[in-house]
Amino acid sequence: MENKRFDITGMTCSACSSRVDKAVTALDGIGEVSVNLLKNSMSVSFDPSITGTQAIIDAVEKAGYGATLHATKPVGDTAAGRKTSDTADTEKHAMQKRLILSLLFTVPLFYISMGHMAGLPLPGFLAGAENALVFALTQFLLTLPVLIANGACFAKGIRTLIARAPNMDSLIAIGSGAAVLSGIASLYGMAHALGHGDTARAAVLAGNLYFESAATILTLIALGRYLEARAKGKTSEAITRLLALAPKTARRIDNGTETIIPAEQVAVGDILAVKAGDTVPVDGIITEGAGYLDESTLTGESIPAEKQPGDKVTGATINRSGHFLMRATHVGDDTALAQIIRLVDEATSSKAPVARLADTVSGYFVPVVIGIAILTAAVWLWLGQSVAFALSASIAVLVISCPCALGLATPTAIMVGAGRGAAAGILYKTAEAIETTQTITTVILDKTGTVTEGKPAVTDIILTSDMDETALLSVAASLENLSGHPLGQAIIDEAKKRGIAFSLVTGYTQTPGQGIGGTIGGRYCQIGNRRLPDTLGITTGEPIDHTARTLAEQGKTVLYITRGDALCGLIAVADTIRPTSASAVAELKNMGLDTLMLTGDNPITAEAVRRATGIDDVQAEVLPQDKENAIRALQAKGKRVAMIGDGINDAPALARADIGIAIGAGTDIAIESADIVLMRSDLTDAVTAIRLSRAVMKTIRQNLFWAFFYNLIGIPVAAGILYPFTGITLNPMIAAAAMSFSSVTVVANALRLRFFRPSATADIMQSATDTPAAVKIFRIPLPATIERKHTMQKTIGIQGMNCNHCAASVEKALKAIPGVSAVTVDLAGKSATLTAQASVTDQALTGAITEAGFEVTGIR
């Protein structure tokens, strides 16, 4: 299926959008059609082998509207960043001219026709029965310019009426047209009466003119649409502001020479200079220098982020201080800004499922209203009322009816909500995502990179000798600098942060399952897990063992550092919990949502993270397919599930969940699989996304209620249902004002979402992220008398090993013996080599292997 977007002209109400939808849907090969009244656009998915864009355009035109393929400019284009006149802006200026012209003639018309009722003076040539025809002709001549200024309304209304697809313009055209025709009929009657000398008859007819009603109805409609167009413009301000962020120029470095070029001319691989105060022109990587980047325009993050060589930078962010060179990696429509604009545009152009109710009603609304208007006139004539009374009631029914409010109820709230989310670094991909998010009952969280930072860091340093933390970190970082292990990188980062120099390491060795070692300053040093001191025969003592167990229970990995045969200290490394995670989980629970963490990590670490954050439940050691199965199980129980994750392994779960929320710093595949993207990589934004979704849907429900309630009450009152009991009727001019007010009210209510703010705790949580947790440093001396346990190496001949599974069984059996460490099984040589304490006997080794199902052929 192919997806195309079209610009539609001529739509004025939801009946129009419904007609366009039906016309296109009726074509063969059409998948999904989404018509947006607010943006005058249509998105269509279709099979190009069955139908084409021209067939779609022809169908729209046959329905009485215009259609053209939507043309987009690259964000890198300098013109894209300007505040150019979009559809809403063009509509606003057109309606402004129409309104001014209408007012220019309607005001004097209203004074002439109604002023004498209030005792206001009239010119002598207009007063008196003898001047009745002049009085009527003057009103008619003042009405003509108003009819001409609003001719588009008549043209569209009559055209759609002929096409048997009447819309709001049809109601206005019929109502105001009937008033004009009635006035013209009165003009002929007055001419006939005066020609026969019947001035009394002419005076009566002069009192039943409806020219001012027709002109006032059209002027009030123009006023309402002008206010509506202004409000529409404000709903699209989010995209306008994003477009305005697009950088205009870039400083390209060619052979050491700086040249200022238009931003759209930057190519991938170009080296660019960014000075203090400059806007980063495109996405790239810093190659030289450093700076503090203000990323608030894209992520909502208020604190500038420090960027150094190797760090990624994003186009449209501002370099507040510093100077750096960068290599362009993404340009034009591939930049992060372009993707954000695309996502916001697609979300605001799509249609939420709740809008289908309004579309269904709108499809029948206008024909039903025309029928009610005809019935109203017929009933009052049958009851003996005058033609003027019946006509007034019928016109009032036509002009008070408002499918505009129905059509604007949903898209205005969606557009403002999506724009407000983008300003806060929250990107909804579709309108359906906004609607579905407010229905979720359970939030599932990935651990690494979502609840935690996703980057291991040093959390604790325990000193056990005279060596201070600087010397200890120097030894550990120097060794780890050769290993490439993720946990080792945390130690390297901590050393770099403290400005600690690395030492030269010679004779580097690596012992699988234990650690690494090398000679530093003439002394052999090692760093490894708990097996390292056991192998060296060092008794650590209960205080150190207790501390190590406590750290492990907190989800931390403890590394032991030795020099020679002495234990120098311990370093604990952990993937630290984000400072905002606990508060975010608390707020999710306060919102009535259940929380569950799924992780592939071990149960001890997972439970430690769960306790620290307050998450309701946790499942550890789960594979990617297990995450998806867990979501399926919850959905089978009737739960509505949101999944928050960042990695490739989260993609299946993100796609399976009712709502997938991708942490913005995660992988591209995770972001593609998600419905919502959090630019700041912060769980508090997930809270905001859910709250904003609820606010948007609350506004939509309010708008739909107002639109339905207004018509439910307004149409009967206009038809005169109160007249038999109270004598109250609704003047067509008042009905027109009420109709315009209803549309403006719906849009204004949606605009309130512009003032939506994240919860107060977000600011508190933000301050928490600015101060990283300090590394805990404390000293635990080794016991005064250290017992050295003598170790020995043994090689065991083993018969019966035929595969890797057999070798693994032997290794497991030997390691289970107390005092045995560093077991290496040689499958080809039918032997196993191990390091063991002197207390381990040959009988114990033989018994363990025999019990595992193998035969010992010798021990040496």
N, C-alpha and C positions, 0 to 999 in steps of 0.2 A: 504493500500500500504506500502511496505517496501522499505527503502532507503539503498543502498550500494554504496561504493566507490571502484573502481578498479584501480590498477596501470597498465598502458598500455606500452608495449615495441614495438619498431620498427617504431613509427610514426616520420616522418621527415618534413611533410608539412601539409597544411590545407586539401589537397586532402586525406591524410591519415586519419585525424580526421573525415572528412566527410564520408569516407568509413566505419570507425568503427561505427559512428553514425547510418548510414543506416543499417548496419548489425544487430545491436542490436535492433533498432526500429522495424525491420521487425518481431521480435519474438512476440508471443502472450503474453498478460498480461503485456506488457511494458507500463509504464506511460510516464515519461519524461527522456530523455537522454541528458547529458551534457558532451561533450568530451573537455578536456583542453589540447591543444597541448603544451603549455608552461610548464605545470606541469606533462605532460605525465600521465594524470589521467582521469577517467570517473566516473561520478555520475549517478546512475540509480535508478529510482523508479519503482517498479514492484509488481505484485500480486504474492506472494509466492505460492498460491494455483494453479496457472496456469503455472508459470515458476520459475526456480531456478537459483542460482548463477552459477552452472556448465553449464547450458544451455547458459547463457550469455558469460561465458568464451569460450565455444566451438564456439559460433558465431563469437567472435573476432578472435579466432585462425583460423577459416575457411576463414576469410577475409584476412588472411596473417599476423596477428600481434599476440603479446603475451598479456595475461591478468592474473592477480592474484588479489585476494582480498587485499585491502589496510589494512596493519597492523598498529595500533597505539599503542604507549606506553603512559602510564599515565604520566602526566606532573610531578607528584611527583617523578618519576623514575629519579635517578641521571644521567642516560645516556641521558635522554631527554634534559637536559640542555646543553650538550656538543655540539660543532659545528661538528656534524658528517657529513659524506659525504651524501648529499641528491642526488636526481636524477640528478639535474643540475650539481652538483660538480663532480659526477662520469662521466657524459657526457663530462665535460670540460677536465678532465684528459685523457680520452680515445681519444678525438679529438686532444689533445696536442701531444700525442705519434704518432698518425696518421699523424699529420702535420709535425712533426720533421722528421719522416721516409720519407715522401713524398718529403720534401725539400732536404733531403740528396742526393736523386737521381735525382730530377728534375733540380736542379741548374747545375750540370755538363751536363745533357742532353740538357738543354737549351743552354749552352755555345757551345756544339759540333754542335748542329743543326743550331743555329742562329749566333754564334760568327763570322764566316767567312764573314757574310754579313756586319759586322761592321769593317772588316779589322783585326780582332783578329786572332792570330796565332793558328793553329791546329797541333797536333802531326803528324809527317810525315806518320805514318801508316794509318792515316785517310784522308789524302789529296790526291787529284788527282782522275781522272776517274778510274784508275786501282785499286784504293782502295775503290770504291763505295760500294761494298758489305760489306766490313769490317766496313765502315762508318755507313751503315744501321743496321748491326747486333749489333753494339755497342749501337746504340740508342734503339734498341729493348730490349736488355738486361738491360739497365738502366730504361726502362719503366716497365718491369715486376715487380720489387719490389713495384713500385707505384701502379700498378694494384692490387697486393696482399694486400698492406696496406689498400686500399680502397675497398677491396673485398665485405665488407658488403653492400656497395652502389649497387654493381652489383647484389648481392644475393637478396636484398629487391626489387630492381627495376625490375628484371626479374620475381620474384615470384608474385609481384602485377600485372605485365603485363599479365602473364599467367592467373591470377585470374580475368582478365578484369576490374581491378581497378587500373590503372596506377597512380603513384604519382611522386613527384619530383625526386626520385631516378631512376624512369623509364626513365625520360628525360635525366638524366646524364648518365645512363647506355647506352642508345641508342646513345647519342651524342659521348661520349668518346669511346664506343665500336666500333662505325662506323669508328672513326679515327684510332683505332688500327687495325681493319680489313683491312682498306684501306692501312695502312703501311705494313701489312703482305702480302697483294696482290702485293704491289710494290716490296717486298723482293723476292717473287717468280719470278716476271717479270725481276728483275735485275739478278737473278741467271740464268734464261733462256737466257737473252741477253749476259751475259758474257760467257756462255757455247757455244754460237754461235759466239763469238768474236765481238759482237756488243757493244763496250765500250761506244759509244756515247749514245745509247739507255739506257744503265745502268746509265749513268750520269744524263740523263733527269729524270729517275725514282727516283734517289737519291734526286733530288730537290723537289719531290712531296710527301715526307714522312710526315705523320701526327702524329708520335709518340710523338713529343714534345707538340703538341696540346692536345692530350689525357692526358698526364701526367700533363701538366700545368693546364688543366681544373680541374682535380681531386685534385690537390694541392690547387688551389684557392678555390675550394668548401670546402676543409678541413679547410683552413684558415678562410673562412667565418663562418663555423659552430663552429670553436673554439671560435672566437670572439663572436658569438651568444650565445654559452654556457656560456661564461664569463658574458655576459650581463644578461642572464637568472638568473645566480646565484645572481646577485645584486638585481634583482626584488624580490627575496624571502628573502632578508635580514631582512625584518620586522618580519617574523615568526621566523627566526633564532635568532634574538635578543630577542624576547619574550621567546623562549625556554631557552635561556641562562640565563634568569632572575630567572628560577626555583631554589629555594634554595636547597642546597645540604644536609645540616644537620640541626638539631634542638636540643635545650637544654630541655630535658624532666625532670620534677621534680617528683620523686617517693619517697614518705615518707621523704621529705625534702632533698633528695640527687639528685644532678644534674648529668644527664647522656647525653652525646652527641650521638645522633642516626641519621641514614639516614632519610631525610625528608619524604621519602615514607613510613616509618614505623609509622609515627604519626597517631593516631586514634582519632576519634571524642571523646571529653571529656577529652583528655590529658591536663595536665597543663604544659605550656612551659614557659621558661624564655627567655626574649629578652633583651640583653644588648646594650649599646651604640655602634653603628657601625655594629650591627647584622642585617641580613635580616630576616624579619618576615617569618617564615617557611610555615604557612598555614593561612587560614582565621580564625578569632576567636574574642573573646571579652576579653578586659582587666579586670582582676579581682583584681589586686593590682599594685600600682605604677603608673607611667606616663612616657610619652616620646613624642618627636617631630618626626613625621614620614614624610620622603620624599616619596611622592606618585607620583613623576613626571614620573617614568617609566611606570605607568599604566594610569594616568589621564592627564599628561602633566602639572599638577599644580606644579609651581616652588617653592612655599613657603611651608616649612614643616608645617604639621598640628599637633596641640597639641592634644594628646589623653590621656584620664583619665579613671578611672574605670567605666565600663559600656559602653564605646565606642567600636565600631567595628573596627577591624584592618584587613588589607588585606595582604595576602601572597605576597611576592616579593617586598614589600615596605621596606624601610631602616630606622632603628631607628637612627636618627642623634644624639640624646642626651637623657639621662634618662635611666631608667631601670624599666621593668614591667613584671608581670606575666600575662599570657593569657590562656583562655580555648579554645581549638580547636573546631570549629563548622563545618567547611567544609574542607575536605582533598581530595587529589588526583584530580580526574577529576571534583570534585564539587567546586573547588576553583574558585575565580574570574579570576585568571590568566589562568586557564585551559579553562574557558568559553570564554575569550577573544581570546585565540589562536584558539579555535574551530570556533568562528565567523569569524575571519580573514581568516582561512583556507577555510571555506565554501564559503565565498565571493569570494576569489580568484580562487576557483575551479568551481564556477558556471559560466554560460554563459549569457552575456548581450544580449538582443533582437537584438541589432545592429549587433551582430556577425553572425546572420543568413544570412545576405546578403553575407558575405564572404564565408560562408559554401555553400550556393547555387551556387555561382560562382565556387568555388573550385571543386565541384562535376563534373563539365563539363570542367574545365580548361585544365587539362592534356591531355585528348583525343583530344580536339580541337587543342592544341599546336602540338601534334604529327601529326595531319592531316595537319596543316599549314606547318610543316617541310617537309612532303612528297610532298605537293603541291609546295613548294618553289623549291625543287630539280627538280621536273618534269617541271616546267615552265622555269627554266634556261636552262635545257637540250633542251627543245623545242625551246628556243630562240637561240640555237647554242653555248652556253657556254660549257666549258670543264667539264668533270666529276669532276675534282678537285674543280673547282669554285662552281658547284652545291652542291657538298658535303660540302664544307666549309660554304656556306650560310645555308644549312639545319642544320648542327651541331650548328651554331651560334644561330639559332632560338630555338633549343632544350635547350641549356644551359643558354640562357639569360632569359628564362621564369621563373617566380618566384612566385609559389603559397606559398612559405614560408612566404613572406612578408604579404600576405593576412591572413594567419593563425595566425601570431604573432601580427597583428595590434591591435586587441582588448584585448587579455588576458594579454599582457605586461602592457598596460596602466591600466587595472583593478587591476592587482596585485600590481603595484607600488602605485596606488592611494589608495587602501585599506590599504596597509602597512603604507603609510604616514598618513592616517586618524587614524589608531590605535596608532601611535606614538603621535598623538595630543589628544588622548582620545575620538576619534570618531569611532564607530564601525558600518560599513555597513554590514548587514546580507547577502546580495546577490549582485551579479553584476547588477541584474535588478534594485535594489534599487539605485545604483549609477547612472544608466542611467535615471531612472524616476525622481530623485530629481532635475535634471537640467531643467525639464519641468514645474515645479510648478509655479503657478501664484498667489496663495493666501496662506497665512500662518495663521492658527488658533492657538491661544494660550490659554491654561488653565491658570487660575490666581494663585490659591494657590499652592505653591511649584514649579511653573514654572516662572511666572513673579515675584512673591513674594517669600520670603524665605520659606514659608510654616511653619513658626514657629513664633507665636506672640512674640512681644518684647515691652518693655516699651519705649515709644517715648517722653512723656512729663510728667512733674511733676509740678502741680500748688499748691503752698502753700497759705493757707488762714488764718493761725493763727501763733502763735509764734513757732510752731513745725517746725524743719528743715526737710530736705528731708530724712536724715538718720532715724530719729524717725518715720516719716510718712511711709517709706518703711518697717520699723520693724513691725509696727502695721499691715499694709496691708499684708505683707508676712506671719506673724504669723497666721493670720486668714485664708489666702488662702492655707496655708500648710495643712489645714484640709479639704479643699473642693474638690481637684482633678480636678478643672475646668481648661481647656486649657488657658484661659485668666489669671487665677490665677497663672499658672505655669510661665508665663512671669514675673510676679512680683516676684515670688520666685527666678527665675534665676537672675534677676537684683539685688536682695538683696544678693544672694550668690556671685555674681561678685564683689560686693562692700565689701564683708566680714562682712555683718551686721548679728548680732546674732538674732535668733528667740526667742520670749517670750512665756511663758506658757499661754495657753488659756484654760479657764474653762467655763462651761455653754454654749458650742457651740450651736448656733441655725441657722436655715436656713429658710428664708422666700421666697417661690417660687415667681418668677417674680420680686424680689426686691434685695435680697442680703443675706449676712451671718453676724453673729455677735457672740461675746463672750466677756468674762471678761478678761482683761489684766491689771495686776497691780492694781486690785481693781476698775477699771473703765470699764464700758460697752462700747465696741467699735464695729463699724459696717463698712462694705464695700459693696456697691451696686450700682445700676443704679440711674437714675434721680428720681425715685420714693422714694428713701431713704430720701432725705431732705424734700420732700413734706410730707411724712408720719410723720416726726418729726416736721413739721411745721416751717422749717427754710427757710427764704427768702434769697436766695443766692445773689441777686443783679444783675444788668444788666451786669457789666464787666465780672462776672463769667459766666453768662448765654451766653453771646456773645462768650466768649472763648470756652465754651463747644460746642456751635453750630458750630463754625469754625472747631474745631477738628473733630466733627462728619462728616462734609462735606468733610474732608480730608480722610475719610474712617477709622477713629479711634474710638475705643470704650472708652467712658469716665466713670471711676469709681469714686464714691464719698466715702470719708473716714470720719467717725465721731467718736468722743469720748464723751460719755454722750450725751448732746443735742447740742454739738458744731461741726461745720464743720471744719475739720482739713486741708483738701486739696483734690485735684483731681489727679488721675493718668490716663493717656491716654495710651492705649495698641493697637497695630496694628500689622498685619502681614506685616512687612516692605518689600518694593520693593527691589529686588536685585539691588545692585549698578550698575550692568552691563546691566540691562534690557532696560533702555531708549536708551542707545547707540546701543544695539543690534537691537532694533526696528527701530531706525533711519537708520541703515545700511541695514536692510531688505527693507525698503522703498526706499533707494537709489538704490537698486538692481532692482527696478521696481515691487516689490511684494506688494500686498494688505495685510493688517493685521487686524485680528478680534480676540477679546477676548471673550471666552465663560466661564461663571462662574455661580455657584449656589449661590453666595453671593448676598447681597441686592444691588439695583440699585445705592444707594448713594456711597457705598464703591467701587463698580465696576467703576462708572464714575470717582471717584477720582483717581483710579489706571490708568484708561485710559488716563486722562489728564496728569498725572505725567510721563507716559512713551511715549506718543505720538502715541498710537495705534489708527488706523483709526476708528474703531467702536467697540462696546461692546454689548453683550446680557447678561443680568443678570437673576438670579433666574431660570436657566435652569437645567433640570434633565439630567442624562446620556443619555437617549434616545433622548432628545432634541438636545444634541450636535451632535449625529449621524444624526438626521434629518436635522440639519443646514448644515452639510457637504453634505448630499444628495442633498439639494436644490442648493448649489453652484455648485456641479458637474453637475446638470441638466442644469445649465446655461453655461456649457462648461468650467468651471474653473477647474484647476488642483490644488488639495488641499493638503497641508502638515499640519498635526496636531501635536502639541507639547504638551505633558502632562506627568503626573507622577503618577496619582492615579488609583485605581481600577475602579473608575467611568469614567476614560478616555479610558479604554480598548476598548469599542465598537467604539468610535470615532477614535482611533488610527488604528483599523482594517479597518474601513470604508474608511478612507482617502487614497488618492493615495500614500502618503508617511506618515507613522507614525513615529514620533521622540519621543523617551522616554528619559526623564531626568533620568540619571543613578542612582540617589538616590531614585528613585520612587519604586513602588511595582513591584514584580516579574511578576505579570500578565500584568502590563502595558508594561514592557520590552519585554515579550513574544509576545505581540500584535503588537509591533513596527517593523519598517524596519531598523531604525537607533537608536543606543543607545549612549547617550552623557554621558561619564563617569564622567565629572566634574560637572554635574548639573548646567550648565551655558548656558544662551541663546546665548552668543557670539559663542559657539561651533556650534549652529544651523546655524549661519551665515557661519562659516567656512565649515560646512558640505555641504551647498549649493554651496559655491564657489569652493570647491574641486571637487564636482560632475561636475560642469561646466568645470573645468580645465581638468578633466579626459576625458569627452566627446569631448572637443575640440581637445585633443591629439589623441583620437581614430579617429575622422574625418580626422585629418591631416594624420594619418597613412594609413587609407583606401584610401584617395586621392592619396597619394604617391604610394601605392601598385598598384592601378588601373592605374594611370597615367604612371608609370614606364613601365608596360607591354603594355599599349596602344601605347607608343612611341617606346619602345625597340624592340618589336617583328617585326614591319614593317622594322625598320632600319636593324635588323639582317637579315631579308629576302632579303635585297638588294634593297629596294624601292628607295634609293638615288643614286644607281649606274648609272642608265641611264642618270642622270642629272649632277652628280658631280664626278662620278668615284669612290665614297667612298663606301667601303665595311667594314663589321665588322668582324674582326678576331675572331674565336671562343674563343681564350684565353682572349681577351678583354671582350667578352660577359660573360664569366665565372666570371671575376672580377667584372663586373657590377652587376651580379646576387647576388654575395655574399655581395656586398656593399649595395644593396637594403634592404636585411634582417637586416644587422647590423644597418642601418640608422633608420629603424622602431623601433628597440629595444632601440637604443640610444635616440630617440625622446621621448619614453615613460619614460626613466630614468630621464628626466628633471623634472618630477613630484616630484622627491625626494627633489627638492629644493623649493617646494611649501611652502609658509608660510602664516599663518593667516594674516588678514589685520592689518595695523599699529595700528588701534584703539583698537585691542585686548590687546596690551601691556598696553595702557592707561587704558582700562577697568579693566585689571588685578590689576593694582595698586589701583584702587578704591575699590576692594573687600578686600584689606588688612586693610582698616581703617573703622571700623563700625561707623555708624552715632552716634554722642553723644546724650544723653538724654537731652532734653531741660528742664530747671528748671527756673521757675519764680514765683513771689509772687503777688497775688491779694488779698488785704485785704477785709474782709467782711464789709458791711456797718456799720458805727459807731452805728446806732440805728437799732437793729435787731428786726423785727416783729415776734413774736411767734404766729403761727396760732394754736388755740386749735383744737385738733382732738377728735373724738369720735368713738366708735365701735357700729355697729348696726347689728342686726340679723333680716332678713326679711323672713317671711313665704310665700311660693310661691306655687300656685296650677297650675297643667298643665305640669309639667316637667316629661317626660317619658323616655328620653334617654340622652346619652352624648351630642348629638347635641343640645338638648334643654338647657342643662346646659351651654354649650358654648355660646349659644345665650344670656342667662341671664347674664353671666359674661361680655360679650362684651357690652351689653346695660348699665350695671352699671359702667363699667370703662370709658364709654364715657361721664359720667357726670363730669364736672369740680370739682375738690376737692376730688374725690373718688379714693382710692388706696387700694391695697392688698385685692382684692375680692376673696373669697373662696366659691364655690357653693357645697352644700351637696345634691346630687341627691336623696339619700335614705331618708334623713331627710326632703326633700322638703323645703330647706331653703338656704339662702345665707348670709354669714357674711362678713362685709366690714369695712374698716377704712375710715373715711371721716372727712373733715373739718366741723367746727360748722356751716358754712354758708349753708351746704347742707341740704335741708328740706326733710321731709317725703314725701311731695307732689311730689318733683322732683324724688325721688326714685320710688314712686308708678307709676308716669307717664311713666318713662322709661321702667319699667317692663310690664306695660299694653300695651305700644306701641309695645313691642317685642312679644306680643301675649299671655301673661300669666296673672294670677290673684294673687294679693297680699292678703294674708289672715291675715297679721298682721306685725307690726314693733315694735321691742323693743330694 
